[in-house]
Amino acid sequence: MVSYRDNVIPSNSLERGALFQAKRLHRSARGGAFTLYDTFKYFDPEQLRRLAEREKSDLIRKDHTDCSWDMSFCFYLFYCPRPEAYDRQSQEDLRCYAIPTFKEYYFHHLELSFDGLAEVHHLFDTASDPARHFPAVLTSRIGWLVDKYFEERDGKLKGPHSHEPVLARHVYERLWDHVMPFSWFLVYRMLLGDSGSCGLNALRLVRGQLGDSDEVTVMPRYVLALGVEVGTPRG
């Protein structure tokens, strides 16, 4: 849950929620260094199917008419180690993945217009010192994973047609596209209103307030609430 309260310009205030499924990277060799071929070995395609179905469900869709909505409500949160925990070859690759490319600058200038200026500045700052900004906790959209594991036929997800595990490489090579640092996501996606939902049912689901009668198959185990307030309360 992200709550932004603007006491100076109240119309800017917002509350948005997003649902995360966390996965941790496990090293292949006991006691050895991590590699980009290590896996998130507890990744579960059936769990992914339930997240995808929840994101498209009428329960979530039907009450978002009064908020900006791009149907990005469910995400993965991938926990990875710092770069020094990887072997030498992986560290070299990670330095390349972690630096935003021209494509990212161009996209944010073109698509985000004025709202993207702060994000573009942050991109330049990240590119100037990738070691300081190296992202180890990553937010990932679920769309590329759905495409990897399922085929959609007659409006239903069929599969999984792939049983390949999710590797660290799969996640990092999508950085700045489908994947972004968790802190970046909170600021530039949720607070700016580009991800998550302000729909009533979505917020109730994130808070864990929906019951069995609501046909809920995905419930949060923990709720993380972040609040930002500008100015002092008036009146």
C-alpha positions as CSV (number, residue, x, y, z in Angstrom):
1,M,0.0,0.0,0.0
2,V,1.3,3.4,-0.9
3,S,-0.5,6.5,0.5
4,Y,0.3,10.0,-0.6
5,R,-1.3,12.9,1.2
6,D,-0.8,16.4,-0.1
7,N,-2.1,19.0,2.3
8,V,-1.1,21.8,0.0
9,I,-2.8,20.5,-3.1
10,P,-5.3,17.9,-1.8
11,S,-6.3,16.8,-5.3
12,N,-2.8,15.3,-5.7
13,S,-3.5,12.8,-2.9
14,L,-3.8,9.2,-3.7
15,E,-3.8,5.6,-2.4
16,R,-2.7,2.7,-4.5
17,G,-2.1,-1.0,-3.9
18,A,-0.1,-3.8,-5.6
19,L,0.2,-7.5,-4.9
20,F,3.7,-9.0,-4.8
21,Q,4.9,-12.6,-4.8
22,A,8.5,-12.8,-3.4
23,K,11.1,-15.2,-4.6
24,R,14.7,-15.6,-3.5
25,L,17.7,-16.6,-5.7
26,H,19.4,-19.9,-4.6
27,R,23.0,-20.7,-5.5
28,S,23.6,-23.9,-7.4
29,A,26.9,-24.8,-5.6
30,R,26.8,-25.0,-1.9
31,G,29.4,-22.5,-0.5
32,G,30.3,-21.3,-3.9
33,A,29.7,-18.0,-5.6
34,F,26.4,-17.1,-7.2
35,T,26.1,-17.1,-11.0
36,L,23.6,-15.7,-13.4
37,Y,22.5,-19.3,-14.1
38,D,21.3,-19.8,-10.5
39,T,17.6,-20.2,-10.1
40,F,14.6,-19.0,-8.2
41,K,14.0,-22.7,-7.5
42,Y,10.7,-22.2,-5.7
43,F,9.1,-20.4,-8.6
44,D,5.7,-22.1,-9.2
45,P,3.9,-21.7,-12.6
46,E,0.6,-22.6,-11.0
47,Q,1.0,-19.7,-8.6
48,L,1.8,-17.5,-11.6
49,R,-1.4,-18.6,-13.2
50,R,-3.4,-17.6,-10.2
51,L,-1.8,-14.2,-10.1
52,A,-2.5,-13.6,-13.8
53,E,-6.1,-14.7,-13.4
54,R,-6.5,-12.4,-10.3
55,E,-5.1,-9.4,-12.2
56,K,-7.7,-9.9,-15.0
57,S,-10.6,-10.9,-12.7
58,D,-13.8,-8.9,-12.6
59,L,-13.3,-8.5,-8.9
60,I,-10.3,-6.2,-9.6
61,R,-11.4,-4.7,-12.9
62,K,-15.0,-3.7,-12.1
63,D,-14.3,-0.8,-9.6
64,H,-11.4,1.2,-11.1
65,T,-13.4,3.6,-13.2
66,D,-12.4,6.6,-11.0
67,C,-8.6,6.0,-11.2
68,S,-5.9,5.7,-13.7
69,W,-5.5,1.9,-14.4
70,D,-3.1,0.0,-16.6
71,M,-3.9,-3.4,-15.2
72,S,-0.5,-3.8,-13.6
73,F,-1.5,-5.0,-10.2
74,C,0.4,-8.2,-9.6
75,F,4.2,-8.4,-9.5
76,Y,7.1,-10.6,-8.5
77,L,9.7,-9.4,-6.1
78,F,13.0,-11.1,-6.8
79,Y,15.6,-11.1,-4.0
80,C,19.1,-11.3,-5.3
81,P,22.6,-10.9,-3.7
82,R,24.9,-7.9,-4.1
83,P,27.3,-8.1,-7.1
84,E,30.3,-9.1,-5.0
85,A,28.5,-12.4,-4.2
86,Y,28.7,-13.5,-7.9
87,D,31.5,-15.1,-9.8
88,R,33.8,-12.9,-11.9
89,Q,32.0,-13.6,-15.3
90,S,28.6,-12.9,-13.8
91,Q,29.8,-9.6,-12.2
92,E,31.0,-8.4,-15.6
93,D,27.6,-9.2,-17.1
94,L,25.7,-7.6,-14.3
95,R,27.6,-4.4,-14.7
96,C,26.3,-4.2,-18.3
97,Y,22.7,-5.1,-17.3
98,A,22.6,-2.6,-14.5
99,I,23.5,0.4,-16.7
100,P,20.5,2.0,-18.4
101,T,20.9,2.2,-22.2
102,F,19.9,4.8,-24.8
103,K,16.6,3.0,-25.2
104,E,15.6,3.7,-21.6
105,Y,16.5,7.4,-22.0
106,Y,14.6,7.7,-25.3
107,F,11.5,5.9,-23.9
108,H,11.3,8.1,-20.8
109,H,11.8,11.4,-22.8
110,L,9.3,10.3,-25.5
111,E,6.6,8.6,-23.4
112,L,6.6,10.2,-20.0
113,S,7.0,13.9,-21.1
114,F,7.3,16.3,-18.2
115,D,6.5,13.6,-15.5
116,G,9.5,11.6,-16.7
117,L,12.1,14.4,-16.2
118,A,12.9,13.3,-12.6
119,E,13.1,9.7,-13.7
120,V,15.5,10.5,-16.6
121,H,17.7,12.4,-14.2
122,H,17.8,9.4,-11.9
123,L,18.6,7.2,-14.9
124,F,21.7,9.4,-15.7
125,D,22.7,9.2,-12.0
126,T,22.4,5.4,-12.0
127,A,24.4,5.1,-15.2
128,S,27.2,7.3,-13.8
129,D,27.7,5.0,-10.8
130,P,26.1,1.5,-11.3
131,A,28.0,0.1,-8.3
132,R,26.4,2.5,-5.9
133,H,22.9,1.9,-7.4
134,F,23.1,-1.8,-8.1
135,P,19.6,-3.2,-7.7
136,A,19.4,-6.4,-5.7
137,V,15.6,-6.4,-4.9
138,L,13.8,-6.3,-8.2
139,T,10.2,-5.7,-9.1
140,S,9.0,-7.6,-12.2
141,R,5.8,-7.4,-14.2
142,I,4.3,-10.9,-14.7
143,G,3.5,-10.6,-18.4
144,W,6.8,-11.9,-19.7
145,L,6.6,-14.8,-17.3
146,V,3.0,-15.6,-18.5
147,D,4.3,-15.6,-22.1
148,K,7.2,-17.9,-21.0
149,Y,5.1,-20.6,-19.3
150,F,1.6,-20.4,-20.9
151,E,-0.3,-20.1,-24.1
152,E,-3.6,-18.2,-24.1
153,R,-6.4,-20.1,-25.9
154,D,-10.1,-19.2,-25.7
155,G,-9.4,-16.7,-23.0
156,K,-7.7,-19.3,-20.8
157,L,-4.1,-19.8,-19.9
158,K,-3.0,-23.3,-21.1
159,G,0.2,-25.0,-20.1
160,P,2.7,-24.7,-18.8
161,H,4.4,-25.4,-22.1
162,S,7.8,-24.6,-20.6
163,H,9.4,-26.2,-17.5
164,E,12.6,-24.2,-17.7
165,P,13.4,-22.7,-14.3
166,V,13.6,-18.9,-13.9
167,L,17.3,-17.9,-13.8
168,A,18.9,-14.8,-12.5
169,R,19.9,-14.0,-16.1
170,H,16.3,-14.0,-17.2
171,V,15.4,-11.3,-14.7
172,Y,18.5,-9.1,-15.0
173,E,18.5,-9.0,-18.8
174,R,15.0,-7.5,-18.6
175,L,16.1,-4.7,-16.2
176,W,14.8,-1.2,-17.1
177,D,12.1,-2.9,-19.3
178,H,9.8,-5.4,-17.6
179,V,12.0,-5.3,-14.4
180,M,13.1,-2.4,-12.2
181,P,14.5,-1.8,-8.8
182,F,11.9,-2.1,-6.1
183,S,12.6,1.4,-4.7
184,W,12.3,2.8,-8.2
185,F,9.0,1.1,-8.7
186,L,7.6,2.6,-5.5
187,V,8.5,6.1,-6.5
188,Y,8.2,6.2,-10.2
189,R,5.4,3.8,-10.7
190,M,3.1,3.7,-7.7
191,L,3.5,7.2,-6.4
192,L,3.1,8.6,-9.9
193,G,0.1,6.5,-10.4
194,D,1.3,4.3,-13.3
195,S,1.1,0.9,-11.6
196,G,-1.0,-0.7,-8.9
197,S,-4.7,0.1,-8.4
198,C,-6.8,2.5,-6.5
199,G,-9.9,0.4,-7.0
200,L,-11.8,-0.5,-3.8
201,N,-11.6,-4.2,-4.2
202,A,-8.0,-4.1,-5.1
203,L,-7.2,-2.1,-2.0
204,R,-9.2,-4.5,0.1
205,L,-7.4,-7.4,-1.3
206,V,-4.0,-5.9,-0.6
207,R,-5.0,-5.2,3.0
208,G,-6.2,-8.8,3.3
209,Q,-9.8,-7.7,3.9
210,L,-11.5,-9.8,1.2
211,G,-13.2,-13.0,2.5
212,D,-14.1,-16.4,1.0
213,S,-17.4,-15.0,-0.3
214,D,-15.4,-12.9,-2.7
215,E,-13.9,-16.0,-4.4
216,V,-10.3,-14.9,-3.5
217,T,-7.6,-17.5,-4.4
218,V,-4.7,-15.2,-3.7
219,M,-4.3,-13.5,-0.3
220,P,-1.3,-11.5,1.1
221,R,0.6,-13.0,3.9
222,Y,2.1,-9.6,4.9
223,V,1.0,-6.0,4.2
224,L,3.6,-3.3,3.7
225,A,2.2,0.2,4.1
226,L,4.2,3.3,3.1
227,G,2.9,6.8,3.7
228,V,4.1,10.1,2.3
229,E,2.7,13.4,3.5
230,V,3.4,16.9,2.1
231,G,2.8,20.0,4.2
232,T,0.9,20.2,7.5
233,P,-2.8,19.3,7.9
234,R,-5.1,22.3,7.2
235,G,-8.4,23.2,8.9
